[in-house]
Amino acid sequence: MPYLGRITDTGLYTAVGFSGHGFQLAPAVGEAMAALVTGGDPADLLDGLHPDRTQLNPVAAAWRNAG
């Protein structure tokens, strides 16, 4: 399952973790992420895929520990 959205407490937006399905999902993800970054409404396309959905998020932990 991809991680899509803004990582909490950072200015970083992420769209990663597609495995082999990135080419199929790219048009919808691109549209949703563009709406999210520009303050638009990404509709329901990003529900359940937020980077903070897991208790231990290695992407967010690495970002916080880098500084």
CHARMM-style PDB file with segment names, atoms N, HN, CA, C and O in Angstrom:
ATOM      1  N   MET     1       0.838  -1.178   0.000  1.00  0.00      PROA
ATOM      2  CA  MET     1       0.000   0.000   0.000  1.00  0.00      PROA
ATOM      3  C   MET     1       0.884   1.243   0.000  1.00  0.00      PROA
ATOM      4  O   MET     1       1.782   1.363   0.833  1.00  0.00      PROA
ATOM      5  N   PRO     2       0.642   2.149  -0.909  1.00  0.00      PROA
ATOM      6  CA  PRO     2       1.441   3.370  -0.987  1.00  0.00      PROA
ATOM      7  C   PRO     2       1.227   4.293   0.214  1.00  0.00      PROA
ATOM      8  O   PRO     2       0.213   4.222   0.908  1.00  0.00      PROA
ATOM      9  N   TYR     3       2.201   5.145   0.432  1.00  0.00      PROA
ATOM     10  HN  TYR     3       3.026   5.203  -0.131  1.00  0.00      PROA
ATOM     11  CA  TYR     3       2.089   6.251   1.376  1.00  0.00      PROA
ATOM     12  C   TYR     3       1.893   7.510   0.550  1.00  0.00      PROA
ATOM     13  O   TYR     3       2.772   7.893  -0.223  1.00  0.00      PROA
ATOM     14  N   LEU     4       0.738   8.155   0.711  1.00  0.00      PROA
ATOM     15  HN  LEU     4       0.025   7.844   1.338  1.00  0.00      PROA
ATOM     16  CA  LEU     4       0.420   9.346  -0.069  1.00  0.00      PROA
ATOM     17  C   LEU     4      -0.058  10.452   0.850  1.00  0.00      PROA
ATOM     18  O   LEU     4      -1.000  10.263   1.619  1.00  0.00      PROA
ATOM     19  N   GLY     5       0.585  11.599   0.775  1.00  0.00      PROA
ATOM     20  HN  GLY     5       1.351  11.752   0.150  1.00  0.00      PROA
ATOM     21  CA  GLY     5       0.123  12.742   1.554  1.00  0.00      PROA
ATOM     22  C   GLY     5       1.262  13.497   2.184  1.00  0.00      PROA
ATOM     23  O   GLY     5       2.431  13.270   1.871  1.00  0.00      PROA
ATOM     24  N   ARG     6       0.904  14.408   3.085  1.00  0.00      PROA
ATOM     25  HN  ARG     6      -0.046  14.593   3.339  1.00  0.00      PROA
ATOM     26  CA  ARG     6       1.879  15.250   3.786  1.00  0.00      PROA
ATOM     27  C   ARG     6       2.270  14.551   5.076  1.00  0.00      PROA
ATOM     28  O   ARG     6       1.411  14.117   5.843  1.00  0.00      PROA
ATOM     29  N   ILE     7       3.557  14.447   5.306  1.00  0.00      PROA
ATOM     30  HN  ILE     7       4.254  14.800   4.682  1.00  0.00      PROA
ATOM     31  CA  ILE     7       4.040  13.864   6.546  1.00  0.00      PROA
ATOM     32  C   ILE     7       3.845  14.910   7.636  1.00  0.00      PROA
ATOM     33  O   ILE     7       4.308  16.044   7.511  1.00  0.00      PROA
ATOM     34  N   THR     8       3.163  14.525   8.695  1.00  0.00      PROA
ATOM     35  HN  THR     8       2.787  13.603   8.797  1.00  0.00      PROA
ATOM     36  CA  THR     8       2.825  15.427   9.782  1.00  0.00      PROA
ATOM     37  C   THR     8       4.064  16.121  10.328  1.00  0.00      PROA
ATOM     38  O   THR     8       5.127  15.512  10.452  1.00  0.00      PROA
ATOM     39  N   ASP     9       3.919  17.391  10.648  1.00  0.00      PROA
ATOM     40  HN  ASP     9       3.056  17.886  10.547  1.00  0.00      PROA
ATOM     41  CA  ASP     9       4.978  18.231  11.235  1.00  0.00      PROA
ATOM     42  C   ASP     9       6.149  18.484  10.294  1.00  0.00      PROA
ATOM     43  O   ASP     9       7.228  18.859  10.753  1.00  0.00      PROA
ATOM     44  N   THR    10       5.969  18.294   9.015  1.00  0.00      PROA
ATOM     45  HN  THR    10       5.093  17.989   8.642  1.00  0.00      PROA
ATOM     46  CA  THR    10       7.024  18.593   8.042  1.00  0.00      PROA
ATOM     47  C   THR    10       6.379  19.287   6.848  1.00  0.00      PROA
ATOM     48  O   THR    10       5.153  19.360   6.765  1.00  0.00      PROA
ATOM     49  N   GLY    11       7.160  19.778   5.957  1.00  0.00      PROA
ATOM     50  HN  GLY    11       8.156  19.718   6.025  1.00  0.00      PROA
ATOM     51  CA  GLY    11       6.633  20.335   4.721  1.00  0.00      PROA
ATOM     52  C   GLY    11       6.752  19.344   3.582  1.00  0.00      PROA
ATOM     53  O   GLY    11       6.593  19.708   2.417  1.00  0.00      PROA
ATOM     54  N   LEU    12       7.030  18.091   3.913  1.00  0.00      PROA
ATOM     55  HN  LEU    12       7.159  17.795   4.860  1.00  0.00      PROA
ATOM     56  CA  LEU    12       7.301  17.074   2.917  1.00  0.00      PROA
ATOM     57  C   LEU    12       6.029  16.338   2.513  1.00  0.00      PROA
ATOM     58  O   LEU    12       5.286  15.838   3.358  1.00  0.00      PROA
ATOM     59  N   TYR    13       5.795  16.282   1.214  1.00  0.00      PROA
ATOM     60  HN  TYR    13       6.398  16.688   0.527  1.00  0.00      PROA
ATOM     61  CA  TYR    13       4.708  15.471   0.663  1.00  0.00      PROA
ATOM     62  C   TYR    13       5.339  14.231   0.053  1.00  0.00      PROA
ATOM     63  O   TYR    13       6.419  14.297  -0.533  1.00  0.00      PROA
ATOM     64  N   THR    14       4.666  13.111   0.193  1.00  0.00      PROA
ATOM     65  HN  THR    14       3.788  13.058   0.669  1.00  0.00      PROA
ATOM     66  CA  THR    14       5.223  11.862  -0.300  1.00  0.00      PROA
ATOM     67  C   THR    14       4.210  11.089  -1.132  1.00  0.00      PROA
ATOM     68  O   THR    14       3.012  11.105  -0.852  1.00  0.00      PROA
ATOM     69  N   ALA    15       4.703  10.423  -2.141  1.00  0.00      PROA
ATOM     70  HN  ALA    15       5.677  10.410  -2.368  1.00  0.00      PROA
ATOM     71  CA  ALA    15       3.908   9.510  -2.965  1.00  0.00      PROA
ATOM     72  C   ALA    15       4.843   8.349  -3.301  1.00  0.00      PROA
ATOM     73  O   ALA    15       5.459   8.329  -4.366  1.00  0.00      PROA
ATOM     74  N   VAL    16       4.942   7.393  -2.395  1.00  0.00      PROA
ATOM     75  HN  VAL    16       4.442   7.410  -1.529  1.00  0.00      PROA
ATOM     76  CA  VAL    16       5.892   6.288  -2.517  1.00  0.00      PROA
ATOM     77  C   VAL    16       5.220   4.962  -2.177  1.00  0.00      PROA
ATOM     78  O   VAL    16       4.119   4.925  -1.629  1.00  0.00      PROA
ATOM     79  N   GLY    17       5.909   3.879  -2.514  1.00  0.00      PROA
ATOM     80  HN  GLY    17       6.804   3.909  -2.960  1.00  0.00      PROA
ATOM     81  CA  GLY    17       5.477   2.548  -2.099  1.00  0.00      PROA
ATOM     82  C   GLY    17       4.499   1.872  -3.029  1.00  0.00      PROA
ATOM     83  O   GLY    17       3.611   1.153  -2.571  1.00  0.00      PROA
ATOM     84  N   PHE    18       4.638   2.082  -4.315  1.00  0.00      PROA
ATOM     85  HN  PHE    18       5.359   2.666  -4.687  1.00  0.00      PROA
ATOM     86  CA  PHE    18       3.672   1.548  -5.268  1.00  0.00      PROA
ATOM     87  C   PHE    18       3.919   0.108  -5.677  1.00  0.00      PROA
ATOM     88  O   PHE    18       3.035  -0.524  -6.256  1.00  0.00      PROA
ATOM     89  N   SER    19       5.086  -0.420  -5.395  1.00  0.00      PROA
ATOM     90  HN  SER    19       5.804   0.093  -4.925  1.00  0.00      PROA
ATOM     91  CA  SER    19       5.437  -1.772  -5.820  1.00  0.00      PROA
ATOM     92  C   SER    19       5.320  -1.836  -7.342  1.00  0.00      PROA
ATOM     93  O   SER    19       5.958  -1.036  -8.026  1.00  0.00      PROA
ATOM     94  N   GLY    20       4.554  -2.731  -7.882  1.00  0.00      PROA
ATOM     95  HN  GLY    20       4.036  -3.381  -7.326  1.00  0.00      PROA
ATOM     96  CA  GLY    20       4.463  -2.860  -9.331  1.00  0.00      PROA
ATOM     97  C   GLY    20       3.278  -2.155  -9.947  1.00  0.00      PROA
ATOM     98  O   GLY    20       3.049  -2.279 -11.150  1.00  0.00      PROA
ATOM     99  N   HSD    21       2.507  -1.407  -9.144  1.00  0.00      PROA
ATOM    100  HN  HSD    21       2.693  -1.307  -8.167  1.00  0.00      PROA
ATOM    101  CA  HSD    21       1.261  -0.819  -9.632  1.00  0.00      PROA
ATOM    102  C   HSD    21       1.354   0.673  -9.921  1.00  0.00      PROA
ATOM    103  O   HSD    21       0.338   1.315 -10.189  1.00  0.00      PROA
ATOM    104  N   GLY    22       2.548   1.226  -9.872  1.00  0.00      PROA
ATOM    105  HN  GLY    22       3.373   0.705  -9.654  1.00  0.00      PROA
ATOM    106  CA  GLY    22       2.707   2.667 -10.051  1.00  0.00      PROA
ATOM    107  C   GLY    22       2.209   3.192 -11.377  1.00  0.00      PROA
ATOM    108  O   GLY    22       1.602   4.261 -11.430  1.00  0.00      PROA
ATOM    109  N   PHE    23       2.456   2.458 -12.455  1.00  0.00      PROA
ATOM    110  HN  PHE    23       2.949   1.589 -12.412  1.00  0.00      PROA
ATOM    111  CA  PHE    23       2.030   2.932 -13.769  1.00  0.00      PROA
ATOM    112  C   PHE    23       0.512   2.968 -13.893  1.00  0.00      PROA
ATOM    113  O   PHE    23      -0.031   3.861 -14.543  1.00  0.00      PROA
ATOM    114  N   GLN    24      -0.176   2.022 -13.286  1.00  0.00      PROA
ATOM    115  HN  GLN    24       0.265   1.296 -12.758  1.00  0.00      PROA
ATOM    116  CA  GLN    24      -1.634   2.012 -13.335  1.00  0.00      PROA
ATOM    117  C   GLN    24      -2.236   3.120 -12.493  1.00  0.00      PROA
ATOM    118  O   GLN    24      -3.248   3.710 -12.868  1.00  0.00      PROA
ATOM    119  N   LEU    25      -1.616   3.405 -11.353  1.00  0.00      PROA
ATOM    120  HN  LEU    25      -0.794   2.925 -11.048  1.00  0.00      PROA
ATOM    121  CA  LEU    25      -2.169   4.379 -10.418  1.00  0.00      PROA
ATOM    122  C   LEU    25      -1.693   5.805 -10.652  1.00  0.00      PROA
ATOM    123  O   LEU    25      -2.276   6.745 -10.111  1.00  0.00      PROA
ATOM    124  N   ALA    26      -0.641   5.984 -11.451  1.00  0.00      PROA
ATOM    125  HN  ALA    26      -0.167   5.221 -11.891  1.00  0.00      PROA
ATOM    126  CA  ALA    26      -0.009   7.289 -11.608  1.00  0.00      PROA
ATOM    127  C   ALA    26      -0.965   8.415 -11.998  1.00  0.00      PROA
ATOM    128  O   ALA    26      -0.879   9.487 -11.399  1.00  0.00      PROA
ATOM    129  N   PRO    27      -1.863   8.244 -12.957  1.00  0.00      PROA
ATOM    130  CA  PRO    27      -2.740   9.374 -13.316  1.00  0.00      PROA
ATOM    131  C   PRO    27      -3.623   9.840 -12.159  1.00  0.00      PROA
ATOM    132  O   PRO    27      -3.741  11.041 -11.920  1.00  0.00      PROA
ATOM    133  N   ALA    28      -4.236   8.914 -11.449  1.00  0.00      PROA
ATOM    134  HN  ALA    28      -4.140   7.938 -11.644  1.00  0.00      PROA
ATOM    135  CA  ALA    28      -5.111   9.280 -10.331  1.00  0.00      PROA
ATOM    136  C   ALA    28      -4.308   9.846  -9.171  1.00  0.00      PROA
ATOM    137  O   ALA    28      -4.728  10.817  -8.542  1.00  0.00      PROA
ATOM    138  N   VAL    29      -3.161   9.252  -8.882  1.00  0.00      PROA
ATOM    139  HN  VAL    29      -2.820   8.463  -9.394  1.00  0.00      PROA
ATOM    140  CA  VAL    29      -2.315   9.734  -7.792  1.00  0.00      PROA
ATOM    141  C   VAL    29      -1.766  11.125  -8.114  1.00  0.00      PROA
ATOM    142  O   VAL    29      -1.746  11.997  -7.245  1.00  0.00      PROA
ATOM    143  N   GLY    30      -1.330  11.333  -9.333  1.00  0.00      PROA
ATOM    144  HN  GLY    30      -1.346  10.625 -10.038  1.00  0.00      PROA
ATOM    145  CA  GLY    30      -0.834  12.644  -9.729  1.00  0.00      PROA
ATOM    146  C   GLY    30      -1.883  13.724  -9.569  1.00  0.00      PROA
ATOM    147  O   GLY    30      -1.589  14.815  -9.080  1.00  0.00      PROA
ATOM    148  N   GLU    31      -3.096  13.427  -9.974  1.00  0.00      PROA
ATOM    149  HN  GLU    31      -3.335  12.541 -10.370  1.00  0.00      PROA
ATOM    150  CA  GLU    31      -4.192  14.393  -9.843  1.00  0.00      PROA
ATOM    151  C   GLU    31      -4.508  14.674  -8.376  1.00  0.00      PROA
ATOM    152  O   GLU    31      -4.683  15.829  -7.986  1.00  0.00      PROA
ATOM    153  N   ALA    32      -4.580  13.632  -7.572  1.00  0.00      PROA
ATOM    154  HN  ALA    32      -4.438  12.694  -7.888  1.00  0.00      PROA
ATOM    155  CA  ALA    32      -4.892  13.797  -6.150  1.00  0.00      PROA
ATOM    156  C   ALA    32      -3.783  14.533  -5.410  1.00  0.00      PROA
ATOM    157  O   ALA    32      -4.062  15.408  -4.590  1.00  0.00      PROA
ATOM    158  N   MET    33      -2.524  14.190  -5.691  1.00  0.00      PROA
ATOM    159  HN  MET    33      -2.298  13.479  -6.357  1.00  0.00      PROA
ATOM    160  CA  MET    33      -1.409  14.851  -5.020  1.00  0.00      PROA
ATOM    161  C   MET    33      -1.311  16.324  -5.435  1.00  0.00      PROA
ATOM    162  O   MET    33      -1.010  17.179  -4.603  1.00  0.00      PROA
ATOM    163  N   ALA    34      -1.559  16.623  -6.703  1.00  0.00      PROA
ATOM    164  HN  ALA    34      -1.803  15.929  -7.380  1.00  0.00      PROA
ATOM    165  CA  ALA    34      -1.546  18.009  -7.161  1.00  0.00      PROA
ATOM    166  C   ALA    34      -2.611  18.818  -6.431  1.00  0.00      PROA
ATOM    167  O   ALA    34      -2.364  19.953  -6.024  1.00  0.00      PROA
ATOM    168  N   ALA    35      -3.779  18.242  -6.267  1.00  0.00      PROA
ATOM    169  HN  ALA    35      -3.980  17.320  -6.598  1.00  0.00      PROA
ATOM    170  CA  ALA    35      -4.845  18.928  -5.534  1.00  0.00      PROA
ATOM    171  C   ALA    35      -4.457  19.128  -4.072  1.00  0.00      PROA
ATOM    172  O   ALA    35      -4.708  20.190  -3.502  1.00  0.00      PROA
ATOM    173  N   LEU    36      -3.854  18.128  -3.475  1.00  0.00      PROA
ATOM    174  HN  LEU    36      -3.650  17.266  -3.938  1.00  0.00      PROA
ATOM    175  CA  LEU    36      -3.451  18.216  -2.071  1.00  0.00      PROA
ATOM    176  C   LEU    36      -2.396  19.293  -1.865  1.00  0.00      PROA
ATOM    177  O   LEU    36      -2.512  20.100  -0.943  1.00  0.00      PROA
ATOM    178  N   VAL    37      -1.375  19.317  -2.706  1.00  0.00      PROA
ATOM    179  HN  VAL    37      -1.282  18.661  -3.455  1.00  0.00      PROA
ATOM    180  CA  VAL    37      -0.267  20.265  -2.560  1.00  0.00      PROA
ATOM    181  C   VAL    37      -0.712  21.700  -2.823  1.00  0.00      PROA
ATOM    182  O   VAL    37      -0.202  22.628  -2.196  1.00  0.00      PROA
ATOM    183  N   THR    38      -1.645  21.890  -3.735  1.00  0.00      PROA
ATOM    184  HN  THR    38      -2.059  21.135  -4.245  1.00  0.00      PROA
ATOM    185  CA  THR    38      -2.085  23.244  -4.077  1.00  0.00      PROA
ATOM    186  C   THR    38      -3.272  23.711  -3.253  1.00  0.00      PROA
ATOM    187  O   THR    38      -3.821  24.783  -3.511  1.00  0.00      PROA
ATOM    188  N   GLY    39      -3.674  22.922  -2.266  1.00  0.00      PROA
ATOM    189  HN  GLY    39      -3.228  22.052  -2.056  1.00  0.00      PROA
ATOM    190  CA  GLY    39      -4.766  23.324  -1.386  1.00  0.00      PROA
ATOM    191  C   GLY    39      -6.136  22.976  -1.905  1.00  0.00      PROA
ATOM    192  O   GLY    39      -7.139  23.423  -1.350  1.00  0.00      PROA
ATOM    193  N   GLY    40      -6.202  22.187  -2.960  1.00  0.00      PROA
ATOM    194  HN  GLY    40      -5.387  21.823  -3.411  1.00  0.00      PROA
ATOM    195  CA  GLY    40      -7.481  21.762  -3.504  1.00  0.00      PROA
ATOM    196  C   GLY    40      -8.048  20.585  -2.735  1.00  0.00      PROA
ATOM    197  O   GLY    40      -7.561  20.248  -1.656  1.00  0.00      PROA
ATOM    198  N   ASP    41      -9.054  19.975  -3.275  1.00  0.00      PROA
ATOM    199  HN  ASP    41      -9.450  20.249  -4.151  1.00  0.00      PROA
ATOM    200  CA  ASP    41      -9.709  18.841  -2.640  1.00  0.00      PROA
ATOM    201  C   ASP    41      -9.316  17.562  -3.365  1.00  0.00      PROA
ATOM    202  O   ASP    41      -9.733  17.346  -4.503  1.00  0.00      PROA
ATOM    203  N   PRO    42      -8.509  16.701  -2.714  1.00  0.00      PROA
ATOM    204  CA  PRO    42      -8.101  15.460  -3.372  1.00  0.00      PROA
ATOM    205  C   PRO    42      -9.199  14.393  -3.363  1.00  0.00      PROA
ATOM    206  O   PRO    42      -8.941  13.236  -3.694  1.00  0.00      PROA
ATOM    207  N   ALA    43     -10.401  14.773  -2.992  1.00  0.00      PROA
ATOM    208  HN  ALA    43     -10.610  15.714  -2.723  1.00  0.00      PROA
ATOM    209  CA  ALA    43     -11.552  13.871  -2.918  1.00  0.00      PROA
ATOM    210  C   ALA    43     -11.253  12.722  -1.968  1.00  0.00      PROA
ATOM    211  O   ALA    43     -10.597  12.913  -0.944  1.00  0.00      PROA
ATOM    212  N   ASP    44     -11.718  11.565  -2.293  1.00  0.00      PROA
ATOM    213  HN  ASP    44     -12.251  11.410  -3.125  1.00  0.00      PROA
ATOM    214  CA  ASP    44     -11.520  10.397  -1.432  1.00  0.00      PROA
ATOM    215  C   ASP    44     -10.354   9.538  -1.903  1.00  0.00      PROA
ATOM    216  O   ASP    44     -10.145   8.445  -1.378  1.00  0.00      PROA
ATOM    217  N   LEU    45      -9.592  10.014  -2.884  1.00  0.00      PROA
ATOM    218  HN  LEU    45      -9.762  10.902  -3.311  1.00  0.00      PROA
ATOM    219  CA  LEU    45      -8.539   9.200  -3.476  1.00  0.00      PROA
ATOM    220  C   LEU    45      -7.418   8.877  -2.490  1.00  0.00      PROA
ATOM    221  O   LEU    45      -6.751   7.853  -2.635  1.00  0.00      PROA
ATOM    222  N   LEU    46      -7.201   9.730  -1.492  1.00  0.00      PROA
ATOM    223  HN  LEU    46      -7.743  10.561  -1.374  1.00  0.00      PROA
ATOM    224  CA  LEU    46      -6.093   9.525  -0.572  1.00  0.00      PROA
ATOM    225  C   LEU    46      -6.523   8.939   0.768  1.00  0.00      PROA
ATOM    226  O   LEU    46      -5.671   8.695   1.623  1.00  0.00      PROA
ATOM    227  N   ASP    47      -7.803   8.709   0.975  1.00  0.00      PROA
ATOM    228  HN  ASP    47      -8.494   8.907   0.280  1.00  0.00      PROA
ATOM    229  CA  ASP    47      -8.269   8.143   2.233  1.00  0.00      PROA
ATOM    230  C   ASP    47      -7.597   6.807   2.509  1.00  0.00      PROA
ATOM    231  O   ASP    47      -7.549   5.932   1.645  1.00  0.00      PROA
ATOM    232  N   GLY    48      -7.086   6.663   3.705  1.00  0.00      PROA
ATOM    233  HN  GLY    48      -7.125   7.374   4.407  1.00  0.00      PROA
ATOM    234  CA  GLY    48      -6.461   5.409   4.114  1.00  0.00      PROA
ATOM    235  C   GLY    48      -5.027   5.234   3.663  1.00  0.00      PROA
ATOM    236  O   GLY    48      -4.410   4.217   3.981  1.00  0.00      PROA
ATOM    237  N   LEU    49      -4.473   6.196   2.930  1.00  0.00      PROA
ATOM    238  HN  LEU    49      -4.974   7.022   2.672  1.00  0.00      PROA
ATOM    239  CA  LEU    49      -3.108   6.064   2.418  1.00  0.00      PROA
ATOM    240  C   LEU    49      -2.153   7.087   3.023  1.00  0.00      PROA
ATOM    241  O   LEU    49      -1.015   7.210   2.570  1.00  0.00      PROA
ATOM    242  N   HSD    50      -2.599   7.819   4.034  1.00  0.00      PROA
ATOM    243  HN  HSD    50      -3.524   7.719   4.402  1.00  0.00      PROA
ATOM    244  CA  HSD    50      -1.783   8.862   4.649  1.00  0.00      PROA
ATOM    245  C   HSD    50      -0.523   8.259   5.265  1.00  0.00      PROA
ATOM    246  O   HSD    50      -0.586   7.173   5.841  1.00  0.00      PROA
ATOM    247  N   PRO    51       0.625   8.940   5.159  1.00  0.00      PROA
ATOM    248  CA  PRO    51       1.881   8.403   5.694  1.00  0.00      PROA
ATOM    249  C   PRO    51       1.851   8.091   7.189  1.00  0.00      PROA
ATOM    250  O   PRO    51       2.585   7.213   7.644  1.00  0.00      PROA
ATOM    251  N   ASP    52       1.025   8.783   7.956  1.00  0.00      PROA
ATOM    252  HN  ASP    52       0.429   9.496   7.587  1.00  0.00      PROA
ATOM    253  CA  ASP    52       0.971   8.551   9.396  1.00  0.00      PROA
ATOM    254  C   ASP    52      -0.034   7.470   9.792  1.00  0.00      PROA
ATOM    255  O   ASP    52      -0.389   7.358  10.966  1.00  0.00      PROA
ATOM    256  N   ARG    53      -0.491   6.681   8.834  1.00  0.00      PROA
ATOM    257  HN  ARG    53      -0.202   6.772   7.881  1.00  0.00      PROA
ATOM    258  CA  ARG    53      -1.502   5.670   9.161  1.00  0.00      PROA
ATOM    259  C   ARG    53      -0.949   4.516   9.982  1.00  0.00      PROA
ATOM    260  O   ARG    53      -1.711   3.809  10.642  1.00  0.00      PROA
ATOM    261  N   THR    54       0.342   4.318   9.953  1.00  0.00      PROA
ATOM    262  HN  THR    54       0.961   4.893   9.418  1.00  0.00      PROA
ATOM    263  CA  THR    54       0.940   3.254  10.753  1.00  0.00      PROA
ATOM    264  C   THR    54       1.559   3.851  12.001  1.00  0.00      PROA
ATOM    265  O   THR    54       1.984   5.006  12.001  1.00  0.00      PROA
ATOM    266  N   GLN    55       1.607   3.077  13.044  1.00  0.00      PROA
ATOM    267  HN  GLN    55       1.262   2.138  13.044  1.00  0.00      PROA
ATOM    268  CA  GLN    55       2.151   3.581  14.303  1.00  0.00      PROA
ATOM    269  C   GLN    55       3.628   3.903  14.172  1.00  0.00      PROA
ATOM    270  O   GLN    55       4.085   4.926  14.683  1.00  0.00      PROA
ATOM    271  N   LEU    56       4.374   3.056  13.504  1.00  0.00      PROA
ATOM    272  HN  LEU    56       4.003   2.225  13.090  1.00  0.00      PROA
ATOM    273  CA  LEU    56       5.794   3.294  13.291  1.00  0.00      PROA
ATOM    274  C   LEU    56       6.004   3.560  11.809  1.00  0.00      PROA
ATOM    275  O   LEU    56       5.947   2.642  10.991  1.00  0.00      PROA
ATOM    276  N   ASN    57       6.242   4.790  11.475  1.00  0.00      PROA
ATOM    277  HN  ASN    57       6.288   5.536  12.140  1.00  0.00      PROA
ATOM    278  CA  ASN    57       6.398   5.190  10.092  1.00  0.00      PROA
ATOM    279  C   ASN    57       7.878   5.426   9.811  1.00  0.00      PROA
ATOM    280  O   ASN    57       8.419   6.443  10.246  1.00  0.00      PROA
ATOM    281  N   PRO    58       8.558   4.515   9.092  1.00  0.00      PROA
ATOM    282  CA  PRO    58       9.994   4.669   8.866  1.00  0.00      PROA
ATOM    283  C   PRO    58      10.354   5.917   8.057  1.00  0.00      PROA
ATOM    284  O   PRO    58      11.432   6.479   8.251  1.00  0.00      PROA
ATOM    285  N   VAL    59       9.484   6.354   7.167  1.00  0.00      PROA
ATOM    286  HN  VAL    59       8.609   5.897   7.009  1.00  0.00      PROA
ATOM    287  CA  VAL    59       9.771   7.552   6.376  1.00  0.00      PROA
ATOM    288  C   VAL    59       9.780   8.773   7.275  1.00  0.00      PROA
ATOM    289  O   VAL    59      10.709   9.577   7.213  1.00  0.00      PROA
ATOM    290  N   ALA    60       8.771   8.924   8.100  1.00  0.00      PROA
ATOM    291  HN  ALA    60       8.016   8.271   8.151  1.00  0.00      PROA
ATOM    292  CA  ALA    60       8.690  10.074   9.002  1.00  0.00      PROA
ATOM    293  C   ALA    60       9.802  10.016  10.045  1.00  0.00      PROA
ATOM    294  O   ALA    60      10.375  11.051  10.388  1.00  0.00      PROA
ATOM    295  N   ALA    61      10.118   8.829  10.556  1.00  0.00      PROA
ATOM    296  HN  ALA    61       9.653   7.988  10.278  1.00  0.00      PROA
ATOM    297  CA  ALA    61      11.175   8.694  11.561  1.00  0.00      PROA
ATOM    298  C   ALA    61      12.527   9.089  10.965  1.00  0.00      PROA
ATOM    299  O   ALA    61      13.306   9.776  11.624  1.00  0.00      PROA
ATOM    300  N   ALA    62      12.815   8.675   9.750  1.00  0.00      PROA
ATOM    301  HN  ALA    62      12.182   8.116   9.215  1.00  0.00      PROA
ATOM    302  CA  ALA    62      14.082   9.023   9.103  1.00  0.00      PROA
ATOM    303  C   ALA    62      14.158  10.521   8.859  1.00  0.00      PROA
ATOM    304  O   ALA    62      15.217  11.123   9.036  1.00  0.00      PROA
ATOM    305  N   TRP    63      13.046  11.133   8.454  1.00  0.00      PROA
ATOM    306  HN  TRP    63      12.185  10.645   8.311  1.00  0.00      PROA
ATOM    307  CA  TRP    63      13.024  12.570   8.214  1.00  0.00      PROA
ATOM    308  C   TRP    63      13.287  13.332   9.499  1.00  0.00      PROA
ATOM    309  O   TRP    63      14.070  14.282   9.501  1.00  0.00      PROA
ATOM    310  N   ARG    64      12.651  12.938  10.588  1.00  0.00      PROA
ATOM    311  HN  ARG    64      12.015  12.166  10.587  1.00  0.00      PROA
ATOM    312  CA  ARG    64      12.821  13.625  11.865  1.00  0.00      PROA
ATOM    313  C   ARG    64      14.234  13.438  12.418  1.00  0.00      PROA
ATOM    314  O   ARG    64      14.779  14.356  13.031  1.00  0.00      PROA
ATOM    315  N   ASN    65      14.824  12.285  12.214  1.00  0.00      PROA
ATOM    316  HN  ASN    65      14.381  11.539  11.716  1.00  0.00      PROA
ATOM    317  CA  ASN    65      16.154  11.993  12.758  1.00  0.00      PROA
ATOM    318  C   ASN    65      17.281  12.594  11.913  1.00  0.00      PROA
ATOM    319  O   ASN    65      18.423  12.666  12.366  1.00  0.00      PROA
ATOM    320  N   ALA    66      16.964  13.024  10.691  1.00  0.00      PROA
ATOM    321  HN  ALA    66      16.036  12.965  10.323  1.00  0.00      PROA
ATOM    322  CA  ALA    66      18.005  13.546   9.794  1.00  0.00      PROA
ATOM    323  C   ALA    66      18.503  14.926  10.233  1.00  0.00      PROA
ATOM    324  O   ALA    66      19.639  15.294   9.934  1.00  0.00      PROA
ATOM    325  N   GLY    67      17.677  15.678  10.928  1.00  0.00      PROA
ATOM    326  HN  GLY    67      16.754  15.379  11.171  1.00  0.00      PROA
ATOM    327  CA  GLY    67      18.041  17.039  11.284  1.00  0.00      PROA
ATOM    328  C   GLY    67      18.651  17.101  12.629  1.00  0.00      PROA
ATOM    329  OT1 GLY    67      19.020  18.181  13.091  1.00  0.00      PROA
TER     330      GLY     67
END
